[in-house]
Amino acid sequence: MALPLAGIRVLDISQVMAGPFCCMLLADMGADVIKIEPPGTGDSTRLSMGFRLKGTDSPGFLALNRNKRSITLDLKQEEDRDVLYGLVQTADVLVENARPGVAARLGMDYETLRAINPRLVYASISGFGQTGPWSQRPGFDLMAQAVSGVLSSNGFPGMEPAKNSIPVADLGAGLFSAYAILSAIIGRQTSNVGQFIDASLFEAALALSVWETTELWGTGRSPIPIGSANRMSAPYQAVEASDGWFVIGAANQGLWLKLIKAIGREELQLEERFATNANRIINRIALIEVMAPTFRSRTKQDWIDALIGAGVPTAPILDYAEAVESEQAVAREMVKTIPHPVEGEFKALGFPVKLSGTPQEIRLPPPLLNQHGDEIREELTRKGLIGPGRKTAAVAR
């Protein structure tokens, strides 16, 4: 069976993370993703990060651009814009992440391109969206985390603001955009027309704050940092054993009763301040202080074995080196070795969801800059979309 998105063509005119991540997700599902890059430098992520493997492309670029083809186009030049317009006639989706207004100046805004291809699904990812008083602000993940509330609620009380180390705004915007693109493609089956998708890092970070906003509107107070704890249940956080830290998750009353029985502290249920989940949340700090001497009396592995045996969710705290080599990551094939014309091969994360009938494949390594430029131009020439006698695109000149 063909991959689910086989036959769908995506033009990736984005850089860094949110757009490339979105397009890689589509490519992994079988879409033909053509990465359109500026000549010379290409995607700025090719040059980012302070370390390299063997080649000149950064590991960050390699991580976000598998299963794509690359062509360089200078969209300030009419000849290269004509190549873009030829590609648009063949495309189902275009993804760009320029600041609002830039696409129009380059002649690649939605109004221009839908005149060429009314079925085009056009996704624009920006810091703050196409409208509103912040729309013209430059926006990176850090700014989105700051103004969405994420930064204010992360870390520990009394500490300096702590960014979520995973770029949740960037990756969230990529995920939401992929979901919107697929929805628009499905909707197009009935309407036969595409549409414009307006996504932003700010809204992605805010949309992922479902727990935190619930606390705000339920209590009237903005959530404060609570470290590794959970806003909806307790105890649900990291605790310290005799040789380090591990995590526990008594997310409901049944698990709470199993936990205190497994650690020999059933008397805690007799205290009103710990009797219900609501009371435990209110008295979270006192609860952990009372339980701390018990957890410090044995090793991490002792507690993990005992609690798992009792049916209580618990886990060690692994660093990334340990996580990617864990038996579960190995069993789920979450690390792939990708062959590459310059690197030889390199490691990358695998596919986070598995399809039974059409398992994803790594069909192409991350492309070298303009690696596929000639073949893409030849394809457009054969179809009469560029070059002498080309089919005229309905573009306002």
Long-range contacts (C-beta under 8 A, 24 or more apart in sequence): 1-357, 1-358, 2-30, 2-358, 3-29, 3-30, 3-358, 3-360, 3-361, 4-29, 4-30, 4-355, 4-358, 5-29, 5-30, 5-31, 6-30, 6-31, 7-32, 8-32, 8-92, 8-93, 8-185, 9-33, 9-34, 9-90, 9-91, 9-92, 9-93, 10-34, 10-91, 10-92, 10-93, 10-94, 10-95, 11-36, 11-84, 11-87, 11-88, 11-91, 11-93, 11-94, 11-95, 12-36, 12-68, 12-95, 13-94, 13-95, 13-96, 13-108, 14-95, 14-96, 14-97, 14-125, 15-43, 15-44, 15-45, 15-97, 16-43, 16-44, 16-45, 16-48, 16-97, 16-170, 17-45, 17-64, 17-141, 17-167, 17-170, 17-171, 17-174, 18-97, 18-125, 18-169, 18-170, 18-171, 18-173, 18-174, 18-177, 18-199, 18-201, 18-204, 19-95, 19-96, 19-97, 19-125, 19-174, 19-177, 20-45, 20-64, 20-65, 20-174, 21-64, 21-170, 21-171, 21-174, 21-175, 22-95, 22-123, 22-125, 22-173, 22-174, 22-175, 22-177, 22-178, 22-181, 23-68, 23-95, 24-64, 24-65, 24-66, 24-67, 24-68, 25-174, 25-175, 25-178, 26-93, 26-178, 26-181, 27-66, 27-67, 27-68, 28-66, 28-67, 28-351, 28-360, 29-360, 30-358, 30-360, 31-93, 32-69, 33-67, 33-68, 33-69, 34-68, 34-69, 34-70, 34-71, 34-87, 34-91, 34-372, 34-376, 35-65, 35-68, 35-69, 35-70, 35-71, 35-367, 36-71, 36-72, 36-73, 36-84, 36-87, 37-70, 37-71, 37-72, 37-73, 37-369, 37-370, 38-72, 38-73, 38-74, 38-75, 39-72, 39-73, 39-74, 39-370, 40-72, 42-70, 42-72, 42-369, 42-370, 46-369, 53-343, 53-346, 54-342, 54-343, 54-344, 55-340, 55-342, 55-343, 56-342, 57-342, 57-366, 57-368, 59-346, 61-366, 62-338, 62-340, 62-343, 62-346, 62-348, 62-366, 63-348, 63-349, 64-366, 65-366, 65-367, 66-338, 66-348, 66-362, 66-364, 66-365, 66-366, 67-362, 67-363, 67-364, 68-364, 68-366, 68-367, 69-364, 69-367, 69-371, 69-372, 69-375, 69-376, 70-367, 70-368, 70-369, 70-370, 70-371, 70-372, 70-373, 71-370, 71-372, 71-373, 71-376, 71-377, 72-369, 72-370, 72-373, 75-106, 75-107, 75-108, 76-106, 81-106, 81-107, 81-108, 82-386, 82-390, 82-393, 83-377, 83-380, 83-386, 84-108, 85-113, 85-116, 85-393, 85-395, 86-380, 86-383, 86-385, 86-386, 86-390, 86-393, 87-376, 87-380, 87-385, 88-113, 88-116, 88-117, 88-120, 88-393, 89-116, 89-117, 89-385, 89-391, 89-393, 90-380, 90-383, 90-385, 91-117, 91-120, 92-119, 92-120, 92-121, 92-185, 92-194, 93-120, 93-121, 93-122, 93-123, 93-181, 93-185, 94-120, 94-121, 94-122, 94-123, 95-123, 95-124, 95-125, 95-177, 95-181, 96-122, 96-123, 96-124, 96-125, 97-124, 97-125, 97-126, 98-124, 98-126, 99-126, 99-127, 99-136, 99-138, 100-124, 100-126, 100-129, 100-130, 100-135, 100-136, 101-136, 107-395, 110-196, 112-395, 112-396, 114-194, 115-394, 115-395, 115-396, 116-393, 116-394, 116-395, 117-194, 118-192, 118-193, 118-194, 119-188, 119-192, 119-193, 119-194, 120-194, 121-181, 121-184, 121-185, 121-188, 121-194, 121-195, 121-197, 122-194, 122-195, 122-196, 122-197, 123-177, 123-180, 123-181, 123-197, 123-199, 124-196, 124-197, 124-198, 124-199, 125-173, 125-174, 125-177, 125-199, 125-200, 125-201, 126-199, 126-200, 126-201, 127-200, 127-201, 127-202, 128-200, 128-201, 128-202, 129-198, 129-199, 129-200, 129-202, 129-203, 130-198, 131-198, 134-202, 139-200, 139-201, 139-202, 140-170, 140-201, 141-167, 141-168, 141-169, 141-170, 141-201, 143-201, 144-169, 144-170, 144-200, 144-201, 144-202, 144-204, 144-205, 145-169, 145-205, 147-202, 148-202, 148-205, 148-206, 148-209, 149-205, 149-206, 149-209, 149-212, 149-213, 149-222, 149-223, 150-205, 150-208, 150-209, 150-212, 152-222, 152-223, 152-224, 152-225, 153-209, 153-212, 153-222, 153-223, 153-224, 153-225, 153-226, 154-225, 155-225, 155-227, 156-225, 156-226, 156-227, 157-224, 157-225, 157-226, 157-227, 159-225, 162-225, 168-204, 168-205, 168-208, 169-201, 169-202, 169-204, 169-205, 170-201, 170-204, 172-201, 172-204, 172-205, 172-207, 172-208, 173-199, 173-200, 173-201, 173-203, 173-204, 175-204, 176-203, 176-204, 176-207, 226-284, 229-284, 231-281, 232-281, 233-277, 233-280, 233-281, 234-277, 234-280, 234-281, 234-284, 234-287, 235-259, 235-280, 235-284, 235-287, 235-288, 235-291, 237-288, 238-317, 239-288, 239-291, 239-292, 239-295, 240-292, 240-295, 240-296, 241-295, 241-296, 241-298, 241-299, 241-300, 241-302, 241-303, 242-296, 242-297, 242-298, 242-299, 242-300, 243-299, 243-300, 244-300, 244-317, 245-300, 245-317, 246-300, 246-303, 246-304, 246-314, 246-315, 246-316, 246-317, 247-314, 247-315, 247-317, 248-307, 248-312, 248-313, 248-314, 249-312, 249-313, 249-314, 250-312, 250-313, 251-313, 252-277, 253-277, 255-311, 255-312, 255-313, 256-280, 258-310, 258-311, 258-312, 259-307, 259-310, 259-312, 261-310, 262-306, 262-307, 262-309, 262-310, 262-312, 263-291, 263-294, 263-295, 263-303, 263-306, 263-307, 264-294, 265-291, 265-294, 324-349, 336-362, 338-362, 338-365, 338-366, 339-365, 340-365, 340-366, 341-365, 341-368, 342-368
